[in-house]
Amino acid sequence: MSINSNKMPQLVVLSIVGTDRSGVVNDISKVILDCGGNIEESRMTALGAEFAMLLLVSGNWATVEKLEKALSKFSADKPFSVTIRKTDERSTKSECMPYGVDVVSLDQPGIVFKLANFFASRNIEIADLSTRRYAAAHTGSQMFAVQMAVNIPAAQPLTQIREEFLELCDQLNLDAIIEPIKA
């Protein structure tokens, strides 16, 4: 039995950045729906005065063509930068264990780099990462929070990874938790 590639779901990653305003999510999601697309996953947030969106959209081959045209027109009418990139399904990491990492500290330069360097040097994939700055409730001090999902290879010694991670966080004066993600 042969598979017709025109009938297989197509996946595209959309990256959209533009001036933040009310209704931007409505406008983009309407363009996607009108083109026959479905939002599978997304991350959307205000960053300064800009609004940034990363979306994984599925559809058929015609959907991708329609999206390219419609989003090109959309970005010509409004101050938005749009990038479309075809992609495939993400391969599963069956030999990895998903862990959640939460870090909070006074804001200081280099926190993300130092955390990323720790995991990269141990061949641990960062699957998801988000950060935010905020003022502490009572003091008003600038705080920094990091939430991550990491995939630790099953062959890695978990106790050692956890100890080394918490030791690094103690050295950097970061309050941290690393624990398995429960399904």
N, CA, C and O of each residue as an XYZ file, in Angstrom:
732
protein
N       0.851     -1.181      0.000
C       0.000      0.000      0.000
C       0.891      1.235      0.000
O       1.769      1.363      0.853
N       0.679      2.132     -0.931
C       1.478      3.356     -0.971
C       0.727      4.477     -0.266
O      -0.504      4.503     -0.233
N       1.490      5.391      0.288
C       0.910      6.522      1.004
C       1.042      7.745      0.109
O       2.133      8.053     -0.369
N      -0.048      8.434     -0.115
C      -0.044      9.656     -0.901
C       0.401     10.795     -0.003
O      -0.296     11.138      0.952
N       1.558     11.390     -0.296
C       2.111     12.434      0.574
C       1.233     13.679      0.598
O       1.347     14.483      1.522
N       0.354     13.863     -0.397
C      -0.534     15.019     -0.391
C      -1.611     14.905      0.677
O      -2.189     15.914      1.079
N      -1.894     13.671      1.150
C      -2.926     13.471      2.151
C      -2.360     13.424      3.568
O      -3.118     13.497      4.536
N      -1.056     13.305      3.701
C      -0.436     13.266      5.024
C      -0.479     14.661      5.630
O      -0.300     15.649      4.918
N      -0.712     14.753      6.928
C      -0.711     16.080      7.554
C       0.656     16.759      7.388
O       1.703     16.138      7.571
N       0.613     18.018      7.046
C       1.822     18.828      6.933
C       1.942     19.651      8.209
O       0.939     20.093      8.769
N       3.162     19.853      8.658
C       3.408     20.664      9.845
C       4.285     21.851      9.477
O       5.253     21.713      8.729
N       3.940     23.010     10.005
C       4.773     24.190      9.845
C       4.911     24.877     11.200
O       4.007     24.848     12.036
N       6.060     25.489     11.383
C       6.295     26.323     12.555
C       6.182     27.763     12.090
O       6.848     28.175     11.140
N       5.337     28.522     12.765
C       5.193     29.942     12.472
C       5.850     30.734     13.586
O       5.635     30.462     14.767
N       6.641     31.702     13.207
C       7.234     32.647     14.144
C       6.719     34.022     13.748
O       6.954     34.479     12.629
N       6.018     34.681     14.665
C       5.399     35.971     14.358
C       5.753     36.946     15.477
O       5.530     36.662     16.654
N       6.302     38.089     15.102
C       6.658     39.120     16.077
C       6.161     40.459     15.556
O       6.364     40.801     14.391
N       5.507     41.213     16.435
C       5.029     42.530     16.042
C       4.625     43.339     17.250
O       4.668     42.854     18.381
N       4.235     44.561     17.009
C       3.828     45.460     18.080
C       2.616     44.882     18.805
O       1.639     44.472     18.178
N       2.694     44.856     20.130
C       1.615     44.296     20.940
C       0.389     45.181     20.834
O       0.486     46.408     20.865
N      -0.765     44.543     20.708
C      -2.043     45.248     20.683
C      -3.154     44.252     20.987
O      -2.965     43.043     20.854
N      -4.298     44.757     21.389
C      -5.456     43.897     21.619
C      -5.883     43.268     20.308
O      -5.885     43.931     19.271
N      -6.245     41.996     20.345
C      -6.787     41.317     19.181
C      -5.781     40.607     18.301
O      -6.169     39.991     17.309
N      -4.492     40.673     18.632
C      -3.499     40.052     17.759
C      -3.663     38.530     17.705
O      -3.512     37.940     16.635
N      -3.965     37.890     18.823
C      -4.159     36.434     18.831
C      -5.400     36.083     18.014
O      -5.397     35.104     17.268
N      -6.446     36.868     18.151
C      -7.655     36.666     17.356
C      -7.346     36.761     15.866
O      -7.772     35.906     15.090
N      -6.617     37.783     15.464
C      -6.311     37.990     14.047
C      -5.496     36.839     13.462
O      -5.820     36.334     12.387
N      -4.449     36.426     14.155
C      -3.581     35.355     13.652
C      -4.319     34.020     13.639
O      -4.229     33.270     12.668
N      -5.047     33.722     14.710
C      -5.756     32.438     14.755
C      -6.850     32.380     13.683
O      -7.147     31.298     13.178
N      -7.452     33.513     13.327
C      -8.454     33.546     12.254
C      -7.798     33.268     10.905
O      -8.358     32.531     10.093
N      -6.626     33.842     10.652
C      -5.906     33.584      9.398
C      -5.608     32.090      9.286
O      -5.810     31.491      8.230
N      -5.132     31.498     10.364
C      -4.789     30.071     10.360
C      -6.032     29.222     10.103
O      -5.999     28.308      9.278
N      -7.122     29.516     10.799
C      -8.365     28.765     10.622
C      -8.905     28.922      9.199
O      -9.318     27.941      8.581
N      -8.904     30.151      8.679
C      -9.412     30.410      7.330
C      -8.602     29.672      6.258
O      -9.120     29.386      5.178
N      -7.355     29.368      6.549
C      -6.505     28.639      5.595
C      -6.604     27.122      5.777
O      -5.946     26.363      5.064
N      -7.427     26.684      6.730
C      -7.595     25.246      6.967
C      -6.569     24.677      7.920
O      -6.390     23.461      7.986
N      -5.895     25.536      8.658
C      -4.879     25.078      9.597
C      -5.427     24.849     10.992
O      -6.485     25.364     11.356
N      -4.693     24.071     11.760
C      -5.041     23.797     13.141
C      -3.816     24.060     14.017
O      -2.734     23.545     13.735
N      -3.975     24.844     15.060
C      -2.866     25.126     15.981
C      -2.684     23.925     16.890
O      -3.553     23.624     17.709
N      -1.548     23.230     16.750
C      -1.247     22.043     17.546
C      -0.595     22.421     18.877
O      -0.954     21.888     19.926
N       0.364     23.341     18.821
C       1.072     23.814     20.005
C       1.393     25.287     19.794
O       1.528     25.746     18.659
N       1.513     26.020     20.888
C       1.871     27.428     20.736
C       2.487     27.988     22.008
O       2.258     27.496     23.113
N       3.258     29.011     21.815
C       3.781     29.841     22.894
C       3.552     31.272     22.436
O       4.006     31.658     21.359
N       2.863     32.052     23.232
C       2.579     33.437     22.875
C       2.798     34.295     24.104
O       2.360     33.949     25.202
N       3.486     35.431     23.915
C       3.761     36.276     25.063
C       4.109     37.692     24.628
O       4.587     37.918     23.517
N       3.863     38.631     25.519
C       4.309     40.006     25.318
C       5.744     40.097     25.830
O       6.049     39.667     26.943
N       6.608     40.657     25.009
C       8.011     40.878     25.370
C       8.294     42.357     25.140
O       8.441     42.796     24.000
N       8.369     43.120     26.222
C       8.472     44.560     26.072
C       7.200     45.053     25.397
O       6.099     44.670     25.794
N       7.340     45.900     24.378
C       6.185     46.414     23.645
C       5.826     45.527     22.455
O       4.939     45.876     21.675
N       6.495     44.392     22.305
C       6.251     43.480     21.194
C       5.449     42.276     21.674
O       5.423     41.956     22.862
N       4.788     41.614     20.709
C       4.087     40.375     20.989
C       4.722     39.304     20.118
O       4.840     39.479     18.905
N       5.132     38.194     20.727
C       5.808     37.128     19.991
C       4.981     35.855     20.069
O       4.429     35.505     21.111
N       4.915     35.173     18.921
C       4.159     33.927     18.840
C       5.013     32.873     18.158
O       5.646     33.145     17.138
N       5.033     31.682     18.714
C       5.587     30.497     18.069
C       4.458     29.489     18.021
O       3.877     29.151     19.052
N       4.146     29.008     16.834
C       3.023     28.104     16.680
C       3.412     26.913     15.818
O       4.122     27.062     14.823
N       2.948     25.743     16.199
C       3.047     24.557     15.363
C       1.659     24.368     14.777
O       0.690     24.151     15.504
N       1.570     24.453     13.447
C       0.291     24.399     12.757
C       0.273     23.186     11.834
O       1.246     22.905     11.134
N      -0.858     22.470     11.845
C      -1.014     21.324     10.952
C      -2.074     21.636      9.910
O      -2.945     22.484     10.105
N      -1.971     20.925      8.805
C      -2.940     21.047      7.723
C      -2.477     20.181      6.571
O      -1.561     19.374      6.726
N      -3.105     20.343      5.416
C      -2.648     19.595      4.254
C      -1.716     20.477      3.428
O      -1.413     21.604      3.818
N      -1.267     19.964      2.298
C      -0.309     20.725      1.491
C      -0.895     22.058      1.036
O      -0.163     23.042      0.930
N      -2.213     22.113      0.764
C      -2.847     23.365      0.332
C      -2.874     24.379      1.467
O      -2.766     25.582      1.229
N      -3.018     23.897      2.707
C      -3.020     24.776      3.873
C      -1.718     25.559      3.950
O      -1.724     26.765      4.193
N      -0.606     24.871      3.741
C       0.706     25.513      3.830
C       0.816     26.618      2.784
O       1.277     27.718      3.091
N       0.399     26.339      1.561
C       0.447     27.357      0.503
C      -0.442     28.551      0.837
O      -0.039     29.702      0.664
N      -1.653     28.272      1.315
C      -2.578     29.346      1.684
C      -2.006     30.187      2.822
O      -2.095     31.414      2.801
N      -1.414     29.513      3.825
C      -0.829     30.232      4.962
C       0.287     31.165      4.505
O       0.353     32.316      4.938
N       1.152     30.677      3.643
C       2.255     31.506      3.155
C       1.723     32.788      2.523
O       2.242     33.872      2.792
N       0.704     32.675      1.693
C       0.124     33.854      1.023
C      -0.604     34.753      2.013
O      -0.402     35.968      2.020
N      -1.455     34.154      2.853
C      -2.266     34.945      3.781
C      -1.410     35.665      4.818
O      -1.679     36.820      5.149
N      -0.384     34.992      5.331
C       0.464     35.641      6.335
C       1.375     36.686      5.712
O       1.739     37.660      6.372
N       1.744     36.501      4.459
C       2.512     37.523      3.753
C       1.663     38.786      3.609
O       2.153     39.896      3.818
N       0.404     38.614      3.257
C      -0.519     39.755      3.137
C      -0.744     40.389      4.512
O      -0.740     41.612      4.649
N      -0.937     39.547      5.522
C      -1.169     40.037      6.889
C      -0.002     40.899      7.356
O      -0.215     41.981      7.904
N       1.226     40.436      7.145
C       2.395     41.177      7.617
C       2.655     42.427      6.780
O       3.317     43.350      7.255
N       2.152     42.480      5.550
C       2.292     43.682      4.728
C       1.367     44.784      5.236
O       1.696     45.967      5.152
N       0.191     44.383      5.771
C      -0.791     45.347      6.276
C      -0.486     45.839      7.684
O      -0.930     46.920      8.073
N       0.254     45.069      8.440
C       0.511     45.376      9.846
C       2.010     45.218     10.124
O       2.705     44.504      9.400
N       2.498     45.873     11.157
C       3.943     45.778     11.451
C       4.324     44.460     12.135
O       4.661     44.442     13.318
N       4.266     43.354     11.375
C       4.609     42.047     11.907
C       5.666     41.388     11.046
O       5.661     41.528      9.823
N       6.558     40.679     11.681
C       7.547     39.863     10.993
C       7.074     38.420     11.100
O       6.805     37.933     12.199
N       6.971     37.731      9.961
C       6.450     36.365      9.935
C       7.465     35.449      9.269
O       7.987     35.755      8.197
N       7.738     34.325      9.916
C       8.589     33.290      9.341
C       7.810     31.984      9.356
O       7.193     31.628     10.360
N       7.843     31.272      8.233
C       7.182     29.972      8.128
C       8.249     28.942      7.793
O       9.056     29.132      6.884
N       8.236     27.852      8.541
C       9.222     26.799      8.310
C       8.540     25.442      8.389
O       7.903     25.118      9.392
N       8.672     24.652      7.337
C       8.110     23.302      7.355
C       8.914     22.447      8.330
O      10.120     22.630      8.491
N       8.221     21.507      8.980
C       8.874     20.642      9.958
C       8.230     19.260      9.932
O       7.253     19.028      9.220
N       8.787     18.359     10.710
C       8.273     17.004     10.863
C       7.833     16.800     12.305
O       8.105     17.630     13.172
N       7.149     15.686     12.553
C       6.797     15.309     13.922
C       8.070     15.192     14.742
O       9.104     14.766     14.227
N       8.003     15.562     16.002
C       9.142     15.430     16.900
C       9.321     13.957     17.251
O       8.357     13.269     17.589
N      10.553     13.482     17.169
C      10.811     12.092     17.542
C      10.746     11.961     19.058
O      11.149     12.868     19.787
N      10.239     10.836     19.521
C      10.127     10.624     20.964
C      11.476     10.200     21.532
O      12.258      9.516     20.872
N      11.723     10.608     22.734
C      12.972     10.297     23.434
C      12.691      9.201     24.456
O      12.594      9.468     25.654
N      12.560      7.963     23.974
C      12.176      6.869     24.861
C      13.263      6.518     25.872
O      12.971      5.943     26.920
N      14.485      6.852     25.572
C      15.585      6.544     26.485
C      15.897      7.701     27.428
O      16.966      7.747     28.037
N      14.958      8.631     27.541
C      15.161      9.795     28.408
C      14.056      9.883     29.444
O      12.948      9.383     29.247
N      14.384     10.529     30.551
C      13.419     10.752     31.614
C      13.138     12.253     31.696
O      14.068     13.047     31.836
N      11.863     12.649     31.609
C      11.532     14.073     31.679
C      11.572     14.592     33.121
O      10.981     14.011     34.031
N      12.282     15.693     33.290
C      12.382     16.342     34.601
C      11.972     17.801     34.473
O      12.195     18.439     33.444
N      11.370     18.314     35.534
C      11.020     19.723     35.620
C      12.029     20.444     36.491
O      12.465     19.918     37.515
N      12.399     21.649     36.083
C      13.358     22.463     36.822
C      12.716     23.822     37.074
O      12.245     24.474     36.143
N      12.698     24.244     38.325
C      12.221     25.579     38.696
C      13.320     26.281     39.463
O      13.882     25.736     40.413
N      13.624     27.508     39.036
C      14.682     28.297     39.666
C      14.148     29.699     39.919
O      13.483     30.281     39.062
N      14.445     30.245     41.110
C      14.081     31.617     41.450
C      15.272     32.241     42.160
O      15.930     31.595     42.975
N      15.542     33.502     41.843
C      16.628     34.198     42.526
C      16.488     35.699     42.310
O      15.643     36.162     41.545
N      17.339     36.440     43.005
C      17.479     37.839     42.654
C      18.008     37.892     41.230
O      18.825     37.059     40.838
N      17.551     38.856     40.461
C      17.978     38.941     39.072
C      19.473     39.238     39.014
O      19.979     40.103     39.729
N      20.164     38.507     38.154
C      21.600     38.699     37.952
C      21.949     38.238     36.535
O      21.315     37.319     36.018
N      22.927     38.847     35.913
C      23.290     38.455     34.546
C      23.805     37.016     34.488
O      24.493     36.555     35.399
N      23.461     36.311     33.402
C      24.056     35.014     33.131
C      23.344     33.802     33.684
O      23.853     32.689     33.547
N      22.188     33.967     34.302
C      21.512     32.811     34.903
C      21.154     31.779     33.836
O      21.444     30.594     34.006
N      20.536     32.205     32.754
C      20.113     31.258     31.715
C      21.334     30.570     31.117
O      21.322     29.357     30.912
N      22.386     31.332     30.836
C      23.591     30.722     30.269
C      24.170     29.667     31.205
O      24.510     28.571     30.761
N      24.286     29.978     32.476
C      24.892     29.037     33.420
C      24.056     27.759     33.570
O      24.609     26.665     33.685
N      22.728     27.898     33.570
C      21.865     26.714     33.633
C      21.966     25.906     32.342
O      22.096     24.682     32.377
N      21.905     26.599     31.194
C      22.000     25.906     29.910
C      23.346     25.207     29.776
O      23.418     24.091     29.261
N      24.410     25.854     30.234
C      25.740     25.269     30.163
C      25.835     24.004     31.017
O      26.453     23.021     30.609
N      25.223     24.033     32.197
C      25.212     22.853     33.068
C      24.594     21.666     32.329
O      25.182     20.585     32.291
N      23.413     21.862     31.744
C      22.726     20.754     31.088
C      23.420     20.342     29.798
O      23.537     19.148     29.521
N      23.881     21.303     29.004
C      24.559     20.971     27.737
C      25.832     20.171     27.987
O      26.142     19.247     27.234
N      26.568     20.515     29.034
C      27.827     19.822     29.314
C      27.597     18.363     29.750
O      28.534     17.567     29.795
N      26.357     18.032     30.065
C      26.014     16.664     30.474
C      25.124     15.967     29.442
O      24.541     14.919     29.721
N      25.026     16.556     28.257
C      24.232     16.003     27.165
C      22.764     15.830     27.557
O      22.126     14.840     27.199
N      22.244     16.807     28.295
C      20.843     16.808     28.717
C      20.110     17.869     27.899
O      20.464     19.048     27.924
N      19.087     17.427     27.178
C      18.325     18.324     26.314
C      17.375     19.197     27.125
O      16.687     18.717     28.026
N      17.348     20.479     26.797
C      16.331     21.385     27.336
C      15.188     21.380     26.326
O      15.336     21.882     25.212
N      14.047     20.811     26.718
C      12.904     20.692     25.812
C      12.028     21.938     25.833
O      11.370     22.250     24.841
N      12.015     22.646     26.947
C      11.178     23.839     27.082
C      11.817     24.741     28.135
O      12.338     24.258     29.140
N      11.773     26.034     27.904
C      12.355     26.977     28.849
C      11.573     28.276     28.788
O      11.295     28.791     27.705
N      11.220     28.802     29.943
C      10.607     30.130     30.002
C      11.182     30.861     31.206
O      11.519     30.259     32.226
N      11.284     32.168     31.057
C      11.813     33.009     32.125
C      10.911     34.218     32.309
O      10.139     34.578     31.421
N      11.020     34.832     33.470
C      10.326     36.101     33.687
C      10.991     36.864     34.816
O      11.559     36.283     35.741
N      10.905     38.174     34.715
C      11.364     39.075     35.781
C      10.137     39.627     36.470
O       9.099     39.838     35.843
N      10.263     39.857     37.760
C       9.155     40.443     38.510
C       9.698     41.086     39.777
O      10.808     40.780     40.211
N       8.911     41.977     40.365
C       9.306     42.632     41.611
C       8.847     41.772     42.787
O       7.704     41.316     42.821
N       9.745     41.553     43.754
C       9.404     40.783     44.947
C       8.284     41.512     45.700
O       8.251     42.742     45.743
N       7.382     40.748     46.281
C       6.180     41.300     46.912
C       6.470     42.338     47.990
O       5.868     43.411     47.971
N       7.363     42.058     48.919
C       7.549     42.958     50.051
C       8.687     43.948     49.869
O       8.634     45.062     50.390
N       9.708     43.547     49.136
C      10.885     44.414     49.016
C      10.960     45.178     47.706
O      11.623     46.211     47.626
N      10.290     44.682     46.687
C      10.379     45.309     45.370
C      11.642     44.944     44.610
O      11.861     45.435     43.503
N      12.483     44.080     45.194
C      13.717     43.649     44.526
C      13.375     42.933     43.224
O      12.361     42.240     43.136
N      14.228     43.105     42.210
C      14.010     42.430     40.938
C      14.366     40.949     41.076
O      15.498     40.593     41.401
N      13.379     40.104     40.824
C      13.536     38.665     40.909
C      13.550     38.091     39.492
O      13.087     38.724     38.543
N      14.095     36.869     39.373
C      14.163     36.193     38.086
C      13.736     34.755     38.301
O      14.234     34.081     39.203
N      12.813     34.282     37.472
C      12.323     32.906     37.583
C      12.546     32.183     36.261
O      12.358     32.752     35.185
N      12.951     30.920     36.361
C      13.178     30.061     35.199
C      12.402     28.772     35.422
O      12.479     28.161     36.488
N      11.650     28.365     34.394
C      10.995     27.060     34.414
C      11.486     26.322     33.174
O      11.490     26.867     32.070
N      11.903     25.065     33.377
C      12.426     24.257     32.284
C      11.854     22.854     32.350
O      11.487     22.349     33.410
N      11.792     22.250     31.182
C      11.571     20.807     31.078
C      12.829     20.273     30.400
O      13.215     20.745     29.331
N      13.460     19.294     31.024
C      14.685     18.716     30.470
C      14.483     17.212     30.290
O      13.677     16.592     30.983
N      15.227     16.646     29.353
C      15.186     15.204     29.109
C      16.538     14.616     29.476
O      17.532     14.820     28.779
N      16.559     13.886     30.577
C      17.801     13.306     31.076
C      17.944     11.889     30.520
O      17.067     11.050     30.729
N      19.049     11.616     29.810
C      19.257     10.256     29.292
C      19.216      9.240     30.434
O      19.761      9.479     31.512
N      18.561      8.102     30.181
C      18.377      7.080     31.213
C      19.702      6.569     31.767
O      19.764      6.132     32.917
N      20.756      6.618     30.964
C      22.060      6.130     31.408
C      22.745      7.095     32.388
O      23.720      6.716     33.036
N      22.255      8.315     32.502
C      22.870      9.303     33.398
C      22.557      8.946     34.857
O      21.445      8.517     35.163
N      23.521      9.119     35.745
C      23.275      8.858     37.176
C      22.451     10.005     37.789
O      22.973     11.091     38.043
N      21.171      9.746     38.018
C      20.251     10.804     38.466
C      20.652     11.454     39.780
O      20.570     12.674     39.923
N      21.075     10.661     40.721
C      21.471     11.219     42.015
C      22.629     12.194     41.844
O      22.631     13.268     42.446
N      23.600     11.833     41.037
C      24.758     12.693     40.791
C      24.339     13.970     40.053
O      24.793     15.061     40.399
N      23.482     13.841     39.046
C      22.998     15.013     38.307
C      22.307     15.972     39.262
O      22.583     17.172     39.262
N      21.405     15.432     40.080
C      20.659     16.269     41.025
C      21.610     16.959     42.003
O      21.477     18.158     42.246
N      22.556     16.227     42.560
C      23.504     16.814     43.518
C      24.337     17.911     42.873
O      24.511     18.981     43.456
N      24.858     17.653     41.668
C      25.679     18.652     40.978
C      24.857     19.890     40.616
O      25.348     21.015     40.707
N      23.610     19.677     40.207
C      22.746     20.803     39.852
C      22.466     21.668     41.081
O      22.593     22.891     41.024
N      22.087     21.037     42.182
C      21.784     21.802     43.397
C      23.030     22.480     43.953
O      22.936     23.563     44.531
N      24.193     21.860     43.787
C      25.454     22.487     44.209
C      25.720     23.744     43.375
O      26.093     24.782     43.923
N      25.529     23.656     42.056
C      25.691     24.832     41.196
C      24.740     25.942     41.633
O      25.136     27.103     41.734
N      23.490     25.582     41.890
C      22.505     26.580     42.297
C      22.877     27.217     43.634
O      22.674     28.418     43.811
N      23.415     26.448     44.573
C      23.881     27.012     45.836
C      25.012     28.008     45.597
O      25.033     29.081     46.200
N      25.958     27.656     44.714
C      27.075     28.551     44.394
C      26.591     29.862     43.785
O      27.171     30.919     44.032
N      25.523     29.787     42.985
C      25.004     30.975     42.299
C      23.913     31.689     43.097
O      23.359     32.689     42.641
N      23.607     31.173     44.284
C      22.563     31.725     45.141
C      21.191     31.676     44.453
O      20.439     32.651     44.456
N      20.894     30.517     43.867
C      19.621     30.286     43.207
C      18.811     29.298     44.030
O      19.345     28.285     44.482
N      17.538     29.578     44.227
C      16.639     28.636     44.886
C      16.100     27.731     43.784
O      15.476     28.220     42.842
N      16.329     26.411     43.882
C      15.999     25.533     42.759
C      15.378     24.213     43.204
O      15.610     23.717     44.306
N      14.581     23.676     42.291
C      13.990     22.348     42.438
C      14.174     21.628     41.118
O      13.987     22.216     40.053
N      14.546     20.337     41.184
C      14.588     19.487     40.016
C      13.909     18.187     40.405
O      14.330     17.506     41.340
N      12.834     17.845     39.664
C      12.066     16.656     40.006
C      11.456     16.048     38.755
O      11.285     16.730     37.745
N      11.124     14.751     38.826
C      10.523     14.091     37.661
C       9.188     14.736     37.301
O       8.434     15.162     38.175
N       8.911     14.799     36.010
C       7.598     15.259     35.544
C       6.694     14.041     35.562
O       6.978     13.019     34.938
N       5.609     14.175     36.286
C       4.666     13.066     36.407
C       3.587     13.219     35.342
O       3.040     14.306     35.157
N       3.287     12.144     34.654
C       2.288     12.199     33.570
C       0.903     12.434     34.087
O      -0.044     12.505     33.304
